[in-house]
Amino acid sequence: MNSNIKSLLIKDRREKDKKVHDFLEEQESDECLTKVAMEIKPGQSEYQIGARILEEFYQHGINLDVLIVGSDSRIFKYRHPIPTNKKVERYVLLHSAARRWVYMLM
């Protein structure tokens, strides 16, 4: 097989593997965040919710670069609310930016 063709096939395979990996990692992140969201109860602080999110992601070997937790009026007051000791009354905004270091060998 021509070395140029072989290198193109390897490059194409790596790109496909990365797309599959990115999809699976995004799906796992969604599952972590959803699990915590389903556990939230009125009266919990944003700090408590943030700590629970960090714990869930850590158990899956996923690091968070960004963690946004805001509740009630803080959602509208701050574009990217960081967790505080404010207690949840009615609704919560959750968002994360996650990453996992994975080395793919070919």
RODO-2510 file (C-alpha; in nm, 4 decimals, decimal comma):
residues 106
     n   res          X          Y          Z
     1     m     0,0000     0,0000     0,0000
     2     n     0,1275     0,3456    -0,0898
     3     s     0,2523     0,5311     0,2219
     4     n     0,0453     0,8414     0,1332
     5     i    -0,2740     0,6369     0,1134
     6     k    -0,1885     0,4582     0,4370
     7     s    -0,1294     0,7876     0,6197
     8     l    -0,4618     0,9243     0,4875
     9     l    -0,6459     0,6139     0,6079
    10     i    -0,4858     0,6384     0,9523
    11     k    -0,5728     1,0096     0,9722
    12     d    -0,9332     0,9384     0,8703
    13     r    -0,9606     0,6595     1,1305
    14     r    -0,8259     0,8860     1,4065
    15     e    -1,0765     1,1582     1,3163
    16     k    -1,3642     0,9077     1,3284
    17     d    -1,2406     0,7669     1,6613
    18     k    -1,2181     1,1189     1,8052
    19     k    -1,5759     1,1984     1,6989
    20     v    -1,7031     0,8799     1,8643
    21     h    -1,4970     0,9521     2,1779
    22     d    -1,6207     1,3125     2,1972
    23     f    -1,9824     1,1956     2,1632
    24     l    -1,9464     0,9323     2,4362
    25     e    -1,7729     1,1757     2,6707
    26     e    -2,0430     1,4388     2,6132
    27     q    -2,3084     1,1775     2,6828
    28     e    -2,1352     1,0776     3,0087
    29     s    -2,1110     1,4422     3,1160
    30     d    -2,4824     1,4871     3,0468
    31     e    -2,5621     1,1818     3,2569
    32     c    -2,3540     1,3131     3,5507
    33     l    -2,5194     1,6548     3,5426
    34     t    -2,8677     1,5072     3,5007
    35     k    -2,8177     1,2710     3,7941
    36     v    -2,7293     1,5605     4,0246
    37     a    -3,0099     1,7785     3,8859
    38     m    -3,2658     1,5094     3,9727
    39     e    -3,1400     1,5062     4,3345
    40     i    -3,1770     1,8818     4,3983
    41     k    -3,4261     1,9843     4,6655
    42     p    -3,5475     2,3294     4,7728
    43     g    -3,3384     2,4583     5,0616
    44     q    -3,0077     2,3231     4,9350
    45     s    -2,7395     2,5847     4,8845
    46     e    -2,5730     2,6458     4,5513
    47     y    -2,2458     2,5448     4,7227
    48     q    -2,3927     2,2065     4,8185
    49     i    -2,5168     2,1492     4,4643
    50     g    -2,1804     2,2519     4,3178
    51     a    -1,9975     2,0158     4,5544
    52     r    -2,2271     1,7303     4,4534
    53     i    -2,1625     1,8021     4,0834
    54     l    -1,7857     1,7995     4,1415
    55     e    -1,8147     1,4706     4,3300
    56     e    -2,0169     1,3040     4,0531
    57     f    -1,7789     1,4116     3,7776
    58     y    -1,4755     1,3121     3,9864
    59     q    -1,6173     0,9609     4,0294
    60     h    -1,6193     0,9325     3,6487
    61     g    -1,2647     1,0657     3,6085
    62     i    -1,3848     1,3885     3,4497
    63     n    -1,2354     1,7282     3,5400
    64     l    -1,4410     2,0468     3,5389
    65     d    -1,2869     2,3678     3,4079
    66     v    -1,6062     2,5672     3,4609
    67     l    -1,8940     2,5129     3,7028
    68     i    -2,1993     2,7365     3,6888
    69     v    -2,4685     2,7056     3,9544
    70     g    -2,7274     2,9770     4,0046
    71     s    -3,0737     2,9759     4,1507
    72     d    -3,3881     3,1820     4,1240
    73     s    -3,3222     3,5573     4,0806
    74     r    -2,9453     3,5075     4,0465
    75     i    -3,0031     3,3368     3,7121
    76     f    -3,1294     3,6617     3,5637
    77     k    -2,8935     3,8886     3,7564
    78     y    -2,5675     3,7160     3,6542
    79     r    -2,4818     3,5814     3,3119
    80     h    -2,2498     3,3118     3,4517
    81     p    -2,3392     3,2645     3,8198
    82     i    -2,0842     3,0879     4,0358
    83     p    -2,2106     2,8932     4,3391
    84     t    -2,2852     3,0858     4,6587
    85     n    -2,4487     3,0022     4,9905
    86     k    -2,7897     3,1107     4,8520
    87     k    -3,0582     2,8489     4,9091
    88     v    -3,2616     2,7167     4,6166
    89     e    -3,6265     2,8151     4,6228
    90     r    -3,7838     2,7261     4,2867
    91     y    -3,5369     2,6696     4,0031
    92     v    -3,1681     2,6217     3,9273
    93     l    -2,9312     2,6822     3,6369
    94     l    -2,6532     2,4240     3,6011
    95     h    -2,3722     2,4209     3,3468
    96     s    -2,0274     2,2670     3,3268
    97     a    -1,7295     2,2627     3,0953
    98     a    -1,5701     1,9209     3,1334
    99     r    -1,2609     1,7468     3,0021
   100     r    -1,0892     1,4158     3,0341
   101     w    -0,7366     1,3417     2,9236
   102     v    -0,7358     1,0437     2,6925
   103     y    -0,4501     0,9261     2,4782
   104     m    -0,5487     0,7417     2,1660
   105     l    -0,2832     0,5174     2,0177
   106     m    -0,2889     0,3861     1,6632
***
